[in-house]
């Protein structure tokens, strides 16, 4: 009942009891009071449903705001009029808190639309005749009893100035109270001293002068300027300084093109000479392993010292033109840094995500990222989201770009507050940004800033925006930039003299001219790899180095110790019988039969790396037990559902094991894991798809980051994709991991692609990821039916003393008898072996290509040379001919001419009917053994 605290003590108890009685049983209170409370609750909770778009110069009929529903009529008979008015003032206060953001002055270039109902007194049962009446309700907003006109003026300052805030949907009353108390400080108005104001102006000058310089020196070149949103630069400057004072040591930022060069130069301290070299289109200093990318895609890592002497690390991640993908990546980077360096205090790493208004509203990955924000496996202690709101997406007006009122409405998914700010008011922008920082540090959750500005030119500097927004760009053409607007304010206030700005501008531009001259004396552009501080001791590798053998052996006694730990459940906990049997079976296979299945080989690989000091992180849908119930890295006690992770009980564990069932996301989660691996080269970082083709949902991350980032941005990454693949009659979506797509992306030295068939080879493949002095993404087509196949076993010695085998020759074939030499991958090998046994053929040998890229050509040639009597060379696959590895092999291996044994080309990967699938599968097998058959 704190909402009645403005009433005096005598009345408070009476009304509190009466209201509690009404809440419990409305019919139990006197009808006039019931009607009164109904009207009060309606106004307090529902006054806010009439919101649509936030800006427009005209209001098209089809977008007009709906009228507010009328509140139930309250019967105030018998209730003192003064008390009725007190409640109405309270409703007015709630109205400002709930809807004040709709009536702010946040648009710098055009009028906001008119929303109904307004915040006029009449909508709350009050009139201008009440303005000089003193109300106790003023205590609700921290004032002494005040006149209504003073209360309204106070609410206008807080909620309807150049900052509008949405927060009343937050369910925690303590959080709402904290926000209200913060807003009450200076009536939500900035209060900077003279030195701070000069600092804001200096950073604004840098932002404006930088863009003007590029506009005159590189006429018509794309730069995606920040003009219209330059106040972002002082906002970020103050944010980083203040955050460092609060203990933040590392910053991880992601952003799209708009303003990126300005941020790099004036926030991150990138040398402008390097930027000019990129504009001049010079080649790179090393073109052997690196092709580069356009200048507004590049990132930077820098160590800086703040004005107060704090040493900080700042990171701006590179990203492609898929604008919002980098949001997932920076969250992964931040979490990796937190896990490695600040596991007890996530607040020391601050993710900052900069969005475009059209992208944040239109790109679905934003929702996936937001849904990660509070999950154990993905939370990062709160992200500050800043939207550089141009009001135009490429050429699309906001009315065509979203259905929501604001571009930031996705924030409400996690009940995150949103601050809408006029980008022309530099002090308001900095003030709102510092508020957002306070919120993040206090509650460890996300907060959004909607920086409402404009875009001076078209989408890029070569576009003509008047083609599509002629009215808007007439207004923009006459509009002063934020620096000049702020300078006028400071001159009028006597903070600076009339020539202060011209002095700043000359000094900054002289520096740019010097750097431009210096850059043009260089022949090459130097690109510094992103986050190179995390990658000391790692070297880049070409294809030849990728094919070199790595020592992946592991001491047998230590392997046995790991096996003991992961095959013994805690005696003081009860588990379901199936789990008990599964763990007992694992003990039997290691200590009695010496036939280790796929899961045992996998878990022992993780355990071996953990004892060597590496971390292991796995995420994806249902990975704790595994989609096909094979892994069971996490088991649960039957009664309490307490999680037990046996790999975290190793006696000599020197690394950390993390495994998380993910949200139902591929795109966002794979982006997160890519980012995690980017910041943690000593972690085996695995994303597992529930079924292999679910990677389709993350295709942009695969195309733009995993397969190409080293070539574009000089970034190594060791992320592992486990993609269940195999034709078992489960239909089109549960058969193929689209092997052909990954192979099409392979070139030079960009990643490993493997389709292994034994637990031992999987053991060594996983270990190889961390046993080299370089990192490459690894794509593994993992089995389904082979997880429990009686032939898919390995011995402990094969794990301890072996190494990864890129090619596996036929273990039983006699080279003197073999006429048909068949090459294949994955599960199909076991199907072919079974058919050979059935037919009693000894003239056919099967060679498994366990690593498809880099293709081990020399090893394959050596195997071919061994079978001197072979005259029939077959590529066999269970996938249709236009899929799988057949096309890739034709392009990349010409030592022999292959006869293909496969299904004919299809548009879908597999048949939906299990009967039809078996028939086709049998036909493909038959072709292997009969060269006269051709599908």
LOBANU-579673 format. One record per residue (C-alpha): residue in one letter; x, y, z. Coordinates in steps of 0.1 Angstrom, whole numbers, plus 5000, padded with zeros to 4 digits. Each point is the difference from the previous one (the first is absolute). Layout:
N
AXYZ;...
This chain:
935
X500050005000;X503050244995;X498050174973;X497950165027;X503050125020;X499250364991;X496949995022;X500350095037;X500449725025;X496450005012;X498649964965;X502749764988;X499049715022;X496450034992;X500450024963;X502749734999;X497849765018;X497050094978;X502149964968;X501449665012;X496549895007;X499050114964;X502949814985;X499149685018;X496250024994;X498750304980;X496449925010;X500850035037;X500450384999;X497350274998;X499050054963;X501150364998;X503549915012;X500149704977;X499250224970;X502750255012;X502749735002;X499049854967;X500550344983;X503350055019;X501449664990;X499050054964;X501750334997;X503149895018;X500549684980;X498550054966;X500750364993;X502449934972;X498449804972;X499750264974;X503650014987;X501149964964;X502950144981;X502150275017;X500750254972;X498550134967;X499650324982;X496549904990;X497649755015;X498749774972;X496549885008;X501149635000;X502550085028;X497950215022;X500249935037;X497049825016;X498150185026;X500449895037;X497149795013;X498050185026;X500549915037;X497149865019;X498050285015;X500850045036;X497350085025;X501650245025;X496950065021;X500850025036;X503850044994;X501550345009;X500750214968;X503550085012;X500849635003;X498549934966;X502450264986;X503049855018;X499349674982;X499650184967;X503450175004;X501549665008;X498549874967;X501550304983;X503449905013;X499549654989;X499050134966;X503350194996;X502049705011;X498249774976;X499550224970;X502250305004;X502549864975;X497350054973;X500050385005;X503750085001;X502050244979;X502349734987;X499950054962;X502550264989;X498750054964;X496249975000;X497050015022;X498949695018;X496549874994;X497250085023;X498949715021;X496749955017;X499250025028;X502350285009;X501350085035;X497650295003;X498650055034;X496449944987;X500949644992;X500649945037;X496950185013;X501950315008;X499750364986;X502050324999;X498150115030;X502049745020;X503450144990;X500550215031;X498649735024;X502649845022;X500049624999;X501649755024;X500449774970;X503150204991;X501849775026;X499649714975;X502750174979;X502250115029;X498650355003;X498550185030;X496350074997;X499950224969;X497750184977;X498849804971;X501750234975;X503349935017;X499449635000;X499250014962;X503150214993;X502149755019;X498549714981;X500550184967;X503750045007;X500549645010;X497949824974;X499450244971;X503250184993;X502849894977;X500149665018;X497049775000;X500249685020;X498049684999;X500249795031;X496649955016;X499649654985;X502949895022;X498349775026;X502550035029;X498850305021;X503550055014;X501450054965;X497250254992;X500750185032;X503750024993;X499350144965;X497550265015;X502650115025;X502750044974;X497650204978;X499350235029;X503650115002;X500150344984;X496549924985;X501749784975;X501950304987;X503850004993;X502250185025;X503550004985;X502750245012;X501950234976;X502949764994;X497649714992;X498150234976;X503250094983;X500949634997;X496649934984;X500650284975;X503549884992;X498849654992;X497150144980;X502550214981;X502149694992;X496949824988;X498950294977;X503450094987;X501049644992;X496949964978;X500650344983;X503649914993;X499149674984;X497250164980;X502450254984;X503049774996;X498249694988;X497150134980;X497349754993;X501849715018;X497849795023;X500750065036;X496549975016;X500550335018;X498750075035;X498750344991;X496750055017;X501149785029;X503350155010;X499050025036;X500749635002;X503750085002;X499950205033;X497549755013;X502449714995;X502950205013;X498250085032;X498649655003;X503549844998;X501550245024;X497249965025;X499949624997;X503749985006;X499650205032;X497449745010;X502449714995;X499449904964;X503349894985;X499049874966;X497550134975;X498749794971;X498150204974;X498249904968;X498550234974;X498950024964;X501550234974;X498450335010;X502550215019;X502549725003;X503050194987;X499250295023;X499849775030;X503349834990;X501850334998;X498450215028;X499149745026;X502449714994;X503050204989;X500649834967;X502750194981;X498350224974;X503049944977;X499049634998;X496450104992;X501350234972;X502149714986;X496849794999;X498250284981;X502850024975;X499549634993;X503649895005;X500949635002;X500749835033;X503449935015;X499549634997;X497949874972;X500849635004;X497449905026;X497850315000;X497750174975;X498550275022;X496750175001;X498550344995;X501150265026;X496650035017;X499949635008;X503349995019;X500549985038;X502650105025;X501449915034;X501850265020;X501350065035;X499250345013;X500550215031;X497050205011;X500150365012;X499949875036;X503049774993;X498249674997;X501549754975;X497349844979;X499749774970;X497550104972;X498949784972;X497950084969;X499249684983;X500149974962;X496849904982;X498549954966;X497150184983;X497549785019;X499750275025;X498749845032;X502149684999;X502850175019;X497750045030;X500249625006;X503750004995;X500850275025;X497949835026;X502149684995;X503250215001;X498950165033;X499049675016;X503349844991;X501950295016;X497849985030;X500449625004;X503850024996;X500850325019;X497150115022;X497949695008;X499050165033;X499150344987;X498550024965;X499550385004;X503750054991;X499349924964;X497550234983;X498349914967;X498850304980;X497849934970;X499450284975;X497049944976;X498350174972;X496350075005;X498849804969;X502349715008;X499349975037;X496349984992;X500249794969;X502749745006;X498849695019;X503449935015;X499550305023;X497149815017;X502249695003;X502850205016;X497650185024;X498649665011;X503549895010;X500550295023;X498949835032;X500949634992;X502849845020;X502049894969;X499950344983;X499450285024;X502750275001;X498950225029;X498050244979;X500650174967;X499550374992;X498250024967;X500250324980;X497850054969;X501350264976;X496550094988;X500150174966;X496349974995;X500749844966;X501249654991;X501950034967;X497150164982;X497149865021;X498050225023;X499549875035;X496349954994;X500949734975;X502849865021;X498249885031;X496649945015;X501150095036;X499850355014;X503750035005;X502949834983;X501249905035;X496849815011;X502049675000;X501450135033;X496749925017;X500749634995;X502450025030;X498250295017;X503050224992;X499550385004;X500350224968;X501150364999;X499050204969;X502350304996;X500250294976;X503349964983;X500350384996;X500250055037;X503649905008;X499650035038;X496849805000;X501649724980;X503049985024;X497650025030;X497949724987;X503049794992;X501450045035;X496549905014;X500249694979;X503449915013;X498850055036;X497149764993;X502249744985;X502450015028;X497349995026;X497849724986;X502349814976;X497450004972;X499550164966;X499050364994;X499250184967;X500650354988;X498150124969;X502150284986;X497650184978;X501850204974;X500150014962;X502349904972;X501450304981;X500749824967;X498549694984;X500849645012;X503450074987;X501650324988;X499249934964;X496349965004;X497350274994;X497649985030;X497650264985;X498849734976;X498249835028;X499850255029;X499750354984;X498250175029;X502349865027;X503250104981;X498750354995;X499950025038;X503449845004;X501750234975;X499150305021;X500949845033;X503250095020;X502349725011;X500049915038;X503450165006;X499050344988;X496749975019;X501849925032;X502750264995;X497250274998;X498749875034;X503450025016;X500850344986;X496650145012;X500749855034;X503550165001;X501849665002;X502150064969;X500950294978;X498950064965;X503349884984;X500349685022;X498549774974;X502050134971;X503149945020;X499049645007;X499149944964;X503350144987;X502149805024;X498249684991;X500050054963;X503750095000;X500649665017;X498049834973;X501950174972;X503349895015;X498849645003;X498650014964;X503450124987;X501849725020;X497749734988;X500650094964;X503749935004;X499249645007;X499749744974;X498049755019;X497149985025;X500649845033;X497149815016;X500449915036;X498249675009;X497150055024;X500749895036;X503649914992;X500650025038;X498149685004;X501949834972;X503750035010;X501949694991;X497649894972;X501050004964;X498050004968;X500049684980;X499749934964;X498649684985;X503349815001;X500450075037;X496449905007;X500949654986;X503049955022;X499649745028;X499350145035;X501049805031;X496649915015;X501149705020;X499249985037;X501549815029;X498149675005;X500250015038;X498550355000;X497349894976;X499149725023;X499750245029;X497650214980;X498049694991;X499749915037;X498650345008;X497450014972;X498849655006;X499150045037;X496950175012;X500050165035;X498949745025;X498050255021;X497650084972;X497349794983;X499749994962;X497549844977;X500849644991;X500750094963;X502750255010;X501549755025;X500249744973;X501450244974;X502950105024;X500649645009;X500249904964;X502650264994;X502149865029;X499649654984;X501150124965;X503150175013;X501149765028;X498849664986;X499249994963;X502350284988;X497450104974;X499450365004;X496950154983;X499650354985;X498950175032;X502949855020;X502550114974;X498550355000;X499950045038;X503549875004;X501250264975;X498450275021;X501549865032;X503549984985;X499950364989;X498750115034;X502949835018;X502450184976;X498650345010;X497750074972;X496450105005;X497149834982;X496750184992;X497149834982;X496650154992;X497149924978;X496549865003;X499949715025;X503849955000;X500349915037;X498649654993;X500250034962;X497250004975;X500349624995;X500649945037;X503649894996;X502150265019;X498550045034;X502750245010;X497550135026;X497949755020;X497450095025;X499249865034;X496649845000;X498450175029;X501650355001;X500950034962;X503350125012;X502550014971;X503049785002;X502850074975;X502649725004;X502550184978;X500250275026;X501149755026;X503349904984;X502949965025;X502550194978;X497650254984;X501750314990;X497550144976;X496350085003;X497249814984;X496950194990;X497049844983;X496650174994;X496849914984;X499350294978;X496850194992;X498449894968;X502250214979;X502749924974;X500850344985;X500550195032;X501649715020;X502549914973;X501050374998;X500550005037;X502249694999;X502050154972;X500650315021;X500949795030;X502649814980;X501350334986;X500950115034;X501149665014;X502549804979;X500749775029;X496449885001;X498649714980;X496850194990;X497349784985;X496650084986;X497949694993;X496950014978;X497149795010;X500049864965;X502750104975;X497850204976;X499050225029;X503250184991;X497950154972;X498550235027;X503550135007;X501250024963;X500950375002;X502349945029;X501649714980;X500350204968;X501150345013;X502049905031;X501149645003;X501149944964;X501350354992;X501150205031;X503649904998;X500250114964;X498050325006;X501250125034;X503149795008;X498149835029;X500749645009;X497349805017;X499849645012;X496249965003;X498749644994;X496749924984;X498749655007;X497349924974;X498249675002;X499849854965;X498949674986;X497249844980;X497949795023;X496650064984;X499150305022;X499050234972;X501550304982;X500750215031;X501549735022;X502449844976;X502550244984;X502150275016;X500550144965;X503549904997;X500350144965;X499450365012;X502949985025;X502349854973;X499050284976;X501250255026;X503449835004;X503050174985;X503750065007;X500349965038;X496750115014;X498749705020;X500049625006;X497149784988;X499949645013;X497749704999;X501649765024;X498949645006;X501749885032;X500050115036;X503850015000;X500150224969;X497550245016;X502150005032;X503150114981;X498150244978;X498650195030;X503450005017;X501750134968;X497950325002;X502050115031;X503449834994;X501150224971;X501450355001;X497250134978;X496349985000;X497549924972;X496349945002;X499149634999;X496849864984;X499349645009;X497249794985;X499349795031;X498049675000;X496649915013;X499549624995;X503849955005;X499850135035;X499149645011;X501149804971;X501849685012;X502850054974;X500650365009;X502449955029;X503650075008;X502549885026;X501550215027;X503449954984;X498750154968;X499150315019;X503250015021;X502649944973;X498350084967;X499650324980;X497450144977;X499749814968;X498950214970;X499649684979;X499049655013;X501049724977;X497949684999;X501249795030;X499249664985;X500350034962;X502749814981;X501650244975;X500849714977;X496349924996;X498550344999;X498550124966;X497750275013;X501450265022;X497250195017;X500350335017;X497450125025;X499350195031;X498249955033;X497249765008;X499749874964;X503349815006;X498349775025;X497149944977;X502449914972;X502049765022;X496849825010;X499049954964;X503549874991;X499849755027;X496549904989;X501249964964;X503249835010;X502150234977;X503750035005;X500750214969;X498750335014;X501950225025;X498650305018;X502050315008;X498750265024;X500850364994;X499850125036;X501150354993;X498550174969;X501750335004;X502850054997;X499949704978;X502949765008;X500849954963;X503449845006;X498649755024;X497249914976;X502649954972;X502049775022;X497049785007;X499249984963;X503649904992;X499649715025;X497149844980;X501949934968;X497349784984;X497250235005;X498450144968;X496750125014;X500150315021;X496750095017;X498850295019;X497149875021;X497650215021;X496649975015;X499250364992;X498450104966;X502550064972;X499650385002;X500749995037;X502649845022;X503750014991;X499849874964;X500250344983;X502850115023;X502049694993;X499650054962;X501450355003;X502949925024;X501249654992;X500949904965;X502549725005;X497449754990;X496750024982;X497249925024;X497049794992;X497250145022;X497749785021;X497350215014;X496450104997;X499150224971;X499750385006;X497150115021;X498850345013;X499349875035;X502849815018;X498049695008;X496649834994;X497350055026;X498849634998;X502249765019;X499249734975;X501050224971;X503250115018;X501049635006;X499449924964;X502250294988;X502749925025;X500149644989;X500350124964;X503050215008;X501749715017;X499349774971;X501750244976;X503249965020;X500149634993;X498750004965;X501750254976;X497349944974;X497450175023;X499650374997;X497250215015;
